[in-house]
């Protein structure tokens, strides 16, 4: 399995902080006697397709386990999320656990500390924890965005090699790449770029420009068009978009600028995001199967297991990318990562993860 220096460093830091972690609530099943376990989630809005799918997976698993789940959304606003934390803590109602999905890892640290200080066990999801906030969480459950970037980097190298084999001319010895990322300040933005750049290091691929966009096709098109216009004279061989919605926008911008994605320029995505058209047509070379609903499901499973066992092991849990069934979460590690298998354009219909077809997991 893939590991990286950042993750290992955070694991060591969590081991040191482990002795200070505290929790409350009774051990046992999700529903024990008259007490039904409850979880409150703080996260950006379900108006984003990925986040809506995460919520769907989390709600379904909570219902299956007999857990009451309350999701407090913000409009990608850290101040709004901070206010929601203050209101929740001021209500006098304590759930059995909090799940924290920050808008901005660094800016949200004060609110994360307040959740921790309430003595309710707090878990972070989707965004790798800021090193300064490690002592405030029990564990992390969700994606490994550095690994996600690593997978995209592998795809970029493969796509570059395919361009060379087809006779398409490269604009530098190893190929020129541009990158369209998530918003600045969002945790996954830098983590994915870190994994991407580390993987392409030494391959000759040069990232000649990168710019933050958003999460959707519209911003992918807007920022893609700007980057293409600014760098067309240098030559563009590879476009890396941190998710496939951004990739769809970039492909539209490339075609309008006279490029032929899949023939004289390669596009790689970060994770599937609801539309397979360009991927299956070969205009996009490949992506990662980061399933939003399975991330929500797995995060709830991790929280539920902790509430039953009150135990956390040092190190990482990385369940296998089994096509057939989801893993049984019988223990909790400091880091609990869902898989992100690589998928090429011709593999979409044949790929499954944890008992679900990719076409079902990624169509939303």
N, C-alpha and C positions, 0 to 999 in steps of 0.2 A: 504494500500500500504506500501511497505517496506521503512523505513527511517533509517538512520544511523547517528552516532554522527559526522562523518566527513562532511557529506553533510549538516547537520544542522549548523555546525560551519562555513562552507563556505558561507551558506546562510546569516548568520548574518554579516559576513564580507562584503558580497556584498551589503547588505542593507546600511552599513556605506559608502561604496564606491559609491553608487548609485548617490549621489549628484554631483559627479565629472565627471560623464559620459557625453560625448558630442557626437553629431551626425551631419551629414550634409545630403543634398539632399532634394528634395521636397516631400511632402506627396502626396498620390494618388495611382493610380494603377501602376502595373509593367511597363507599357508603357504609358507615359503621354505626349501628343502632339508629338513633335519631339524627345523627350528624352526617350530612351529605357534603363531601369535600367540594371546595370551590376554588376557582382560579380566576384571577383578573389579569388580562393581557393589555399592555400598552403598546400600540403599534401605529404606523402610518395607515392611510385609508384603503379600504377595500375597493375604491374606485379604480385602483390599479389591478389589472387582471391577475398578476402573480399573487398579490396580497389577498385578493378575494379567494383564490384557490387555497392559499395557506389557511385562511379562516375556515373554509369548507372542510378541509382535512382535520383541523383542530376540533371543530365543533362535532363532527361525526365521531371522532375518537372519544371525545369527552362524554358524549351521549352513551356510547358503548360501554364506557367505564363507570357511568353513573356520577360524573363530575359536572357540577354547575360551572359554566364558563361565561365570563363577561368580558367583552372586547371593547376597549375604549380607543377609538380611532382619532387621529389628528390629521390635518391636511398638510402633511410633510412640513410641520412647523414644530421646532423644538420648544419655543416658548409656550405653544398651545399644549404640548405634551407635559411640560413642567406644571402648568396650571391643573391639568387632569390629575397629576400625581398629588398635588396639594389638596385637591378636592377629595380624592379617594382617601387619603390619610386623615383628612379632617372629618370624614363621615362617621368615624368611630367603628366602622365595619371592617373586620379583618378576614380576608380570605385565608385559605390554607397555603397558597403560593401566589407569587407574582411572576409573570412572564414579561420580560423587558425587551422591546425591539426599538432601539433608539433611532431618532431621526439623525442625530449627530452624536457620535460616540463621545467626543470630548466635551461638547457643550451640555450633554445630558448627564454628566457625572454627578452633579449636585443632587439631581432628582434620584438617580440610582442609589446614592448614599442614603437618602431619606427612606427609600424603600427598605434598604438593608437595616437601617436603624429602627424600623418598626418591628423588627424581630420576626417578620414573615419571610420565609425562604424565597429568594429571588433568583430566577433563572434568566439568562440572556439567550436570545435566539436570533438567527439570521445574520447578525453583524458581529464578527469576532470582537471580543471585549477589548476595550482600551486597557493597556497595562496598568494604568492608574486606578482602574475600577475593579480589578480582579478580586480584591478583598471583599467587595460588596455583593458578589454572586456566589451561589452554591455550585453552579455548573453551567456550562454552555451546551445547547443542543440546537443543531441546525446544519446549515451549509458550511463548507470550508471554502471561502471565496478565494483564498490563495491557491488551493487546488484547482478551483474552477478556472482561474487564470492560467494555471499550468497546463490544463487540458487544452485550452484555446491556443496556447503557445505551441503545443505538439501539433495541433491541427494546422497552424500557420506554417510550420516547417514542412509538413506533408504537402500542403497546398502549393507552397513555393516550389517544391521539387516536382510536383505535377506540372506546373507551368513550364519549368525548364524542359521537362521531358516532351512536352507538346510543341516546343519550339518557340514559345512566347518569350520575347526579349525582356530581361530584367533591367531595371534602371540603376542598379548598383550590383556589386559582386554577389551579394546575398539577397538582394531585394529590398525595396523601400516599403515601409508600412506606416499607415496612419491609424489612430485609435480614437474611437468614439466611446466615451465613458458615461457612467452614471454621474449625478451631480457632485460637485466638489463638496467635501465634508462628509459625504455618506460613506460609511465604513467600507462597504464592498468596493467602492470606486478604486481606492488605492490598493486594497488587498488583491483585487483581480489584476491590476496592472503590475503589481509586484510579482505575482506568480507568472504572468505572461512574459515579462522582461527577463526573469531568471531562466525560464525555459528556453527562450530564443538566444540567450547569451552564448556567444561562440559559434552561432550558426551563420553569421553574416547578415542576418536580417537587421535592418536599422529602423527604429521608430523615429520617423522624421517629424511627426507632429501628432499631438493628441489634444483633445478638448472635451470638457464636460458637456453633456447634453441633458438627458432626463432618463425616462424608462420606456418611452413609446416611439412609435414609428414617425410621428410628426417631428419630434425633436431630433430623431436620428437623421431624418431628411434635411432639416434645417442646418444642423451642425455638420453633417456629412457634406452638404453642398459647399459650405464655407471652407472646410478643410480641403476639399477637392480643388476648388478654385485657387486657393492659396498655394497649393503644392503640385499642381499639374505640371508646371515647368520642370520640377525636379524628377517627376515620374513616380507613379504610384503602382505598386505591385500587389500589395496586401492591404485589406481593410479589416481591422479587428473591432468588433462591436461587442460591448459587454453583455448584451442580451440580443435575442433574435428579432425583437421588435425594432431595436435600433439598427440592426443589420438590414431589415426590410427597407427602412428609410434610406439607408446608405446605398442600397442597390438601386433604388429609384433615382437618387442623385447621380450615381455613377452612370446609369443609362442615359440620363438627360445630358450628361457631359460627354457622351460619345464612347464610353467604355462598354465592354461586353463582359459582365461578371460571369466567372466560370470559364472564360476563354483567355482574355488578356489581363484580367485582374482577379484575384482570389479574395473571397469574403468569408470570414469565420466568425461565428457567434459565441456567446458565453453560455446561454441556456435557452431552451425552447420557450416560446412565449405566445403560443396560440395560433400560429399560422405556418403551415408547412409548405406553402406554395413555392417559395423561392428555394427552400432547402431541397425539396423533392425534384425541382426542375434543374438542379445542379448549379443554379446561380450562387447559392451559398454552399461552401465546401463541406461544412460540418458544424456540430454544436455539442453541447454537453446536456445530458438528460438530468437536469436538476428539477425534480418534480415538486412543485409548490405544495400540493395537497399532502404528499408524503412527508414533507418537512413539517407541516403543521401536525400531522398524525404522530410522527416520531417525537416531536417536542413534548406533546401531551403525554406520551408513553413514558418518557424520561422523568417528567415531573411526577407522574403517578407512582412510578417505581420508587422514587426517592421518598415520597410521602408514606409509602409502606415500609421501607427499609431504614430510612434515616441514615443511609451510608453512601459515601462517595469515594471511589477509588482514584488514586492518582493516575495520570496518563490519559490515553485516548481510547475511545471506542469507535471503530470504523466498521459498521456492518457491511457484509458483502453485497455486491450489486446483483443479488439473485434475481433471475427473471420470474421466479415462481411464487415466492412468498415473502412477506415482511418478516424481519427478525423478531424474536422474542426478547424484549428488554427486561432482563432479570437482574440487572445491576446498572449502576450509574457511574460513569467516569467523569473526570473534570471536564473533558471535552468529548462530546458525542456528535459525530459527524455523519450526515447522510451521504450516500455515494453520489458520484457525478460521472457516470460512464460516458465515454466518447461515442458519438454517433455520426457517421458519415452520411452523405446525402442519399446513398442507395440503401441505407440500413433502417430507415424510419419505420417502414411497415413490419419489419421482422424483429424489432427491438421491444422488449418488455422489462419492467422493473417491479419487483415485489408483488407480482401477480396482476399487474396492470399493463396494458399495451401502451407504448409511447404515444400512439395516436389518441388515446383517451386521456393520458396524463397531461398532455401538452395542448390539447384543443380546448380553449376556453376564451 
